[in-house]
Amino acid sequence: MKTDDLISGLTSDHDWRMQPVWVWFLAALVAALPVSVAMFMMSLGMRSDVMTAMHNPFFDLKFIVTITLASAAIAVSLHLSRPEASLGKWVWLLAVPLGLLGIGIASDLAVNERAGWSTRLIGKNSMTCMIAIPLLALPFLIGALLTLRRGAPARPALTGAFAGLLSAGLAATLYASHCTDDSPLFVTAWYTIAALVTAAVGAMAGARILKM
């Protein structure tokens, strides 16, 4: 082999290994998606009236909120993967999904009877929600944490917590197509609890996996 060819080969190999964190991070989430989808289809599956439900704005809102949460947490996680990064104003990205939920709750109370708010809050699938979302989030969380190690997060537990939030957001997007509770009151209560549980798991795992 000629010297020039050897140098070229070593350089290309070095470039491959030095890909930015976000490339590996997004690749890991894409790779985790079919695993979570398979888990979802084998255990829950989509609700039988999904085509009809798509005409319900509260059903659609669930997906808007979960995707917005996942997107915000992805941005914060990637930011925190840098050694000099601090949370700072980035936390305000979470105000977007929270604001959407606030608008949804106000609309729910305006459109539906206020007297039935407690029934809509409790729903029919609260336990399933709190179990399914953290479990479906695991493939995403594992992939996120392993690839965030390629950075150098100064606050591993916090970075892990946001990795948990993004994983919960993606998992909740899958779960939303199964859940028959469409009220924003239900989503605010039980999806939030499930997301916080996943964030706590991410924080504990991140404290170990992401520790420099």
SVG drawing of the C-alpha trace seen along z (x, -y; Angstrom):
<svg xmlns="http://www.w3.org/2000/svg" viewBox="-71 -32 75 41">
<polyline fill="none" stroke="black" stroke-width="0.4" points="0.0,0.0 1.3,-3.4 2.0,-5.9 -0.5,-8.4 -3.2,-5.7 -2.4,-4.7 -2.6,-8.3 -5.9,-8.8 -7.3,-5.6 -6.3,-6.6 -7.7,-10.1 -11.1,-8.8 -11.2,-6.4 -10.4,-9.3 -13.2,-11.4 -15.6,-8.5 -14.8,-8.2 -15.0,-12.0 -18.5,-12.5 -20.3,-15.2 -22.3,-13.9 -25.6,-14.9 -25.0,-12.5 -24.6,-9.5 -27.4,-10.7 -30.0,-11.0 -28.8,-7.7 -29.3,-6.0 -32.8,-7.3 -33.7,-6.2 -32.2,-2.8 -34.3,-2.6 -37.5,-3.5 -38.3,0.0 -37.5,1.6 -40.1,-0.6 -42.6,-0.2 -42.3,3.6 -42.8,3.5 -45.8,1.2 -47.4,3.3 -46.9,6.6 -48.2,5.3 -50.7,2.5 -51.4,1.7 -53.3,-1.2 -56.8,-2.0 -59.6,-0.5 -61.2,-3.9 -58.0,-5.7 -59.3,-7.0 -62.3,-8.5 -60.3,-9.9 -58.1,-11.8 -61.0,-14.2 -60.9,-15.0 -58.6,-18.1 -57.8,-16.8 -56.6,-13.5 -54.3,-15.5 -53.1,-17.7 -51.6,-14.7 -49.2,-14.2 -48.4,-17.9 -47.5,-18.0 -45.5,-14.8 -43.5,-15.6 -42.9,-19.2 -41.6,-17.8 -39.3,-15.3 -38.0,-18.0 -37.3,-20.4 -35.6,-17.8 -33.5,-16.6 -32.2,-20.2 -31.4,-20.6 -29.7,-17.1 -27.4,-17.9 -26.6,-21.3 -25.8,-19.7 -23.5,-17.1 -20.8,-19.9 -18.4,-20.2 -18.9,-23.9 -22.7,-23.9 -25.1,-24.9 -28.9,-24.7 -29.5,-28.4 -32.3,-29.7 -32.5,-26.4 -34.9,-25.2 -37.5,-27.6 -37.9,-25.3 -40.0,-23.2 -42.5,-26.1 -43.7,-25.3 -45.3,-21.9 -46.5,-23.2 -48.1,-26.2 -49.8,-23.9 -51.2,-21.8 -52.5,-24.9 -54.3,-26.0 -55.7,-22.4 -57.0,-22.4 -58.7,-25.8 -60.3,-24.6 -61.4,-21.3 -63.1,-23.2 -64.7,-25.6 -66.0,-22.9 -67.0,-20.1 -69.0,-20.3 -66.9,-21.6 -68.8,-19.2 -67.1,-16.2 -63.6,-17.4 -62.6,-14.9 -63.8,-12.0 -61.7,-13.2 -58.7,-13.8 -58.8,-10.2 -59.7,-8.6 -59.6,-4.9 -56.0,-4.2 -54.0,-5.9 -52.1,-2.8 -51.4,-1.6 -50.1,-5.1 -47.7,-5.2 -46.3,-1.8 -46.3,-1.8 -44.5,-5.1 -41.4,-4.4 -41.1,-0.9 -41.5,-2.1 -39.0,-4.8 -36.2,-2.4 -34.8,-1.8 -34.6,-5.5 -33.1,-6.2 -30.4,-3.6 -29.4,-4.8 -29.4,-8.5 -27.2,-7.9 -24.7,-5.7 -24.3,-8.3 -24.2,-11.3 -21.1,-9.8 -19.3,-10.8 -19.6,-14.4 -18.4,-15.5 -21.4,-16.6 -20.4,-18.5 -23.7,-17.6 -24.3,-14.0 -27.4,-13.5 -29.1,-16.6 -28.2,-15.5 -29.5,-12.0 -32.8,-13.6 -33.3,-15.4 -32.5,-12.2 -35.3,-10.6 -37.7,-13.4 -36.9,-13.1 -37.3,-9.3 -40.6,-9.7 -41.8,-12.2 -41.1,-9.8 -42.6,-6.9 -45.7,-8.9 -46.1,-9.7 -46.4,-6.0 -48.6,-5.4 -51.0,-8.2 -52.2,-6.3 -53.4,-3.5 -54.8,-5.7 -58.5,-6.4 -58.3,-9.2 -57.9,-12.3 -58.6,-15.0 -55.8,-17.4 -56.5,-17.0 -55.6,-13.4 -52.5,-14.1 -51.3,-16.7 -51.7,-14.5 -50.6,-11.0 -48.4,-11.6 -46.5,-14.1 -46.1,-11.6 -44.8,-9.0 -42.4,-11.5 -41.1,-12.5 -40.6,-8.8 -38.6,-8.3 -36.6,-11.5 -35.7,-10.2 -34.5,-6.9 -32.5,-8.9 -31.0,-11.0 -29.9,-8.0 -28.5,-6.2 -26.9,-9.4 -25.1,-10.0 -23.2,-6.7 -23.0,-6.3 -22.2,-9.9 -19.8,-10.5 -16.4,-11.6"/>
</svg>
